[in-house]
Amino acid sequence: MPTPLIPQEIYVLERYSSKDYYLHMQDAWEAMLQHVESCLQRFMQQLPPDYRMRPLPYQPDIVWGQTVLPIFRETMQSLNEGFIELTHGIHSGLGAAISVENDLRGAREYSEEWMDEVEPGAAHQYWELIGRASFFAGNILRTTQAIWCRGALSTRYNPSSRGPLDPPTAWPRYRSNPRVQVRTGEPILQTGIYLPEVEDSCPQFLIASGKHSKYERTAPEARVGLSPSGFQSASEQPTLWTLVERVPGETVPLDEGKGPSALPPPPTYAGQPCPRSGYWYTRAQRDSRRRFEQDEVFPSIPSEVSKGYTLWHWDTDQSGH
């Protein structure tokens, strides 16, 4: 049977592709930028006596003032331009989120310890702010790149990586529109959320090529199934995509719109809350199978096998023995 239309998945994709969600990322990046600029300005007003004797990587006016901050400012400009595009219905503006992710990776090469010389805890605040921007950027990019895996936005929804679900009192009712379809490899003519015809997959947000696009956007293959790890799709297949749209004025009960609960929850690392009550096990220890309640924190089990990262798996056999 074709991939079912699950209201929760469509609703979450609408959220991740919205101006409001983008604005959370934009605001977090702006707050981070202002914080770093303020720290650098205050640092330079009271330079330590041995400042110029420090190794170059620990002279923030050179490293941060001449390298890191100019890049951060360029990203801020890109995010502002992307938001303007969104307000004009140009969804390719969402792609500016990639600059946030790239900058975060690059920033790890530069020490932020000098910030604590300005104010205790300033370095931690920096990572909190840039991490928040990256959190939103990650969900936006997975949406614009159409790389969601089966169940990630419904039965396997993980608040720790996706944010609070915060559902409405009832889901909007959605329907497929067979008058708007596109096959894998064909140009996308209308931006929207599409459902693949193949089995064991999930919907994706597809962006049409604009008048000023540098390249033609074509429909991707559908991501099918899950790998043994549960973190990526098992394969990709060509498919027919059909546009999904809201039915005006109609809703679906909350539980009904969450999708089938038969799909197993994703493997979860120690220290994270249990996503579903039931029996779980870890390969880090024999006879580790036991029952966990939802939101109970998974324990870590020291083991040469786990190498410090205990991964708990849902047991397909949920009998009590």
N, C-alpha and C positions, 0 to 999 in steps of 0.2 A: 504494500500500500504506500502511496506517496507520503512524503513528509507532512505531518499534520500542521494545521494552523493553530498555534498556541498563543492566545492573547498576551500573556505575560512577555513572551519573546518580542512580539511586535512593539509592545508598549516600551520596553527597555531600549530597543533600537531607536524608537522615536526620541527617547530621553537623551541618549548618547549623541544623536545627530542634531540636537536642538541648540538654539542660540543661548538659552539659559545655562545649559551644561557647559558650553564653550566658555561662557563668561566666568564660571567658577575657576577654570584653568587660567584664563587671562588675568583675573584679579589676583590669584595666588602668585603668578609670575611677577606682576607689578609690585606686590608687597615684598617679595623676595628681593627684587632689584632695588627698591627703595631702602630696604634694610642693609644690603651690602654697601650701597653708596654712602649711607649715613655712617656705617662703621668705618669705612675707609677715610671719610672726611674727618671724623673724630680722631682716628688713629694718627693722621698726619699732623694734627694740631699739637700733639704731645708725643713726639718721636722719642723712643728710648735712646739713651746716650750711645749705645753700641750698635745702633740700627744699621749703619752702612758697613759694619764689619760682619753682618750676618750673611750667610750664603744667599745667593740671588733668589732662589725659590722662596725664601722667607722675608723678602722685601716686597710687601703687598702693593706699594705704589707702582712698582714695575710690573710684577706678575699679574696682579688683579686690575690695577689701573690701566695698564696698556694692552693687556691680552684678554682677560676673562670678562671684565665689564663691557668692553666694546661689543663682544659677542652677545652677551646678555641683552644689551640695548638693541642690537639688530633683531634678536628674537622678539623682543617686546614690540618693535615696529611691525614685524611679520604678523604677530598675533593681532595687533590692532587692525591691520589691513585685512586679515582673515575675517575678523568680526564684521567689518564694513561689508565685505562680500556676502556674508551670511544674511545681513539685514536687507540685501538686495536679492536674496534668493539664490545666490551662487554658492552651492554647497561644497565646491572644491576648496573654499576658504577653510574648511575644517582641517585640511592637510597641513596647515601651519603648525599643528600640534607636534609634528615630527621634529621641529626645531627644539622644542622643550626636551624631548627624549635625547636628542643628540647632545644638547648642551649639558644635560645631567651626566651623561657618560664622560664627556670631556672634562667636566669640573672635578671629577674624582681624582684627577692627576695633580690638582693644586691644593696645597694645605690651607685650611680655613682656621687654623689654630690662632692666628693673629687676632681674630675677631674677639676672642675671649680676653685679650689684653685691653680691649676697649670696654667691654662689659661682660662679666661672667654669664655664661649661658648664651651668648650671642651666636656662637658657632652652631649650637644645637638648634637655635631658632632658625638659622639659615637653612639647615637640612630639613627642618620641619616644613618650611615654606616651599622650598624647591621640590621636596618630596610630594607635597600636596598638589602642586602644579603637574608633576609627572603622573600622579595617580589619575587625574582627569584626562591627561593627554593619552595615557595608555588605552583607556576605554574608547576614546574618540578615534584613535588610530586603528584599533581592531575593527571598528565600525566602518571607517572610510576605506580600509583595505579589504573588507569583506572576508575576514579570516576567523570568524567565530566558529567554534566546534559544537557539535550536537549537544544540546542540554545545558550549555554554559550559561545561558540566559533564562533557564527555566528550572528543570529538575536538579541541575548541578550548580545552581546559582550560589556563589560564595561571597557573602558580604565583606569578608576581609580583603578581597581583591577587587570586588566590583562596587563596593559601597552599599549602604543600607538599601534594601529593596524599596521600602517606603511606597507600597502600592496604594492605589485609590480604593475607595470603598467598594467599587465594582469596576472591572476592566471594561474599556470600550469594546464594542462588538466590531469585529473586522470581517472582511470578505475578500475573496480573490476576484480580480477583475480580468477575465480572459481576453478582454479587448486590448490589454497592454501586456505583451509578452516579448521575451527576447531569449534567443538561444546563446549558449556559450560561444564566444568568439564574434558575435554580432555587436554592432554599435549600440550603446545604451542611449535611447532617445528620451527617456523620462526618468528623472531622479525619484527614488522612492525605495520602499522596502519590498523585496521580492521573495517569493517562496519557490524552492526548487521542486521539480517534478519527481526527482529520484527519491528512493527510500532512505531512511536513517540519516537524515541531514538536518539542516536548520535554515531559517531565513537569513538574508543578508541585506544590507543597505547599499544600493547601487547608485552611483553618481553619473549623470549624463555628461557628455562633453558639452562645454559651453562655446560661445562664439569665439572666445579668445583662448581656448585651450591649446596647449602646446602639442598635445597628442590626442588621438581618438580613444575614448574609453570604451572597452568592450566587456561584455558579460563574462564573468569568471566561471571556472568549473565549480561544482558543488563540493563542499567538504563532507565526506561520508564516513560514518562510524567513528570509533575512537581507537587509538593505539592502546596497547596493553598498559601503558603508564597512566592513561586517562587524561593526559595533558594536551594531546593533539589529535587531529583526525587520522583515521586509518588509511584513507585514500582520497583521491579527487576524481570526479567523473563529470563529463559533459552533461548538460541538462537543459531543460526549458524552464526559464524563470517567469513567474506570473506576479504581476503587481498586486500588493495587498493594500486595501484602503479601509477607512472607518465607515461604519454604517451610522449615519447621523441619528442621534437621539437614542441609540440602543446600547445596552450594556450586557455584560456577562458576569454571573456571580464570581466572587473572588476565588474560591477553591476550584471551580470549574475551569477557570482560565489559566491555572498554573501548569497544566500539562500532566501526562501520566506519571505517577509516582513509581512506576515499575523500574525506571532507569536507575541504576546505582549512583549514589553520590560519588564525587571525585575523591581520589586518594588525598589525604590531608596530613600535613606535617605535624610533629609534636609541637606543643605550645599553641596550636590553633584550636578553636572551638569545634566540637563535633557537629557536622552539618545535619545529621539525621540520627534519631535514636535507633539503636540496633546493635548487632554483633559486628565487631571489627577485629582485625588482626594485623600484626606487623611481621615482616620477614626478618626483622632484627633479632627475634627471639622465638624459640619453639614454644608451642602451647600458649601463645600470647592472646588467643581469641578470647574476647570478653565483651560484655555489653557496656555500651556508653550511652548516656542520655544526651539529647540535643543540647548544645552549648557547653557541655562538659569539656574541659580542656584535655587534649590528648597528652599523655606523659612521654617523656623521652627515655629511651632505653639504651644505655651505653653498649656499644657492640662494634666489633671490627667490620661487621657487614654493613651497618648503617653509616659508619664514619661520622657520627655526630648528628646525622639528620634522620631521625626516626620517621618513617612514612607509614601511616595507618591506612589499611585497605578495608573497604566494605566487603563483608562475607556474603557471597551469593546465597549461602545456606543460612537463613535467618531462624532456623529452629533453635530451641533453647537447649540443645544437647549436642 
